[in-house]
Amino acid sequence: MSLMWWVIIHASLPLVIPLRIWLDTPNMTIPLFIALAVIGQIIGSRIRWETDKR
């Protein structure tokens, strides 16, 4: 893990947290959002891996 990776992963938090509060999103959706974030990371890494192979 690099510093740039850490910054990119956490850069959306200042937007996501107030948005969740403003939209009154229930706490039970947090695991769903975390799962979607992990799935996005996996898909992104596979796309990059395929691109780097070429």
C-alpha positions, 0 to 999 in steps of 0.5 A: 500500500502506498501513500497515493493509494491511501489518499485515493481510497479516503478522498471521498470520505469528506463528501460521503459522510455529509451526503449520508447524513443529509440523505438520512441513509440508515446505518444498515446500508453501511455494510452494503456500501463497504461491500460495493467499495471492495467490489469496485477495488477488485474490478479496478485491479482486474481491469488494470491487470488486463491492461498491463498484460498488453 
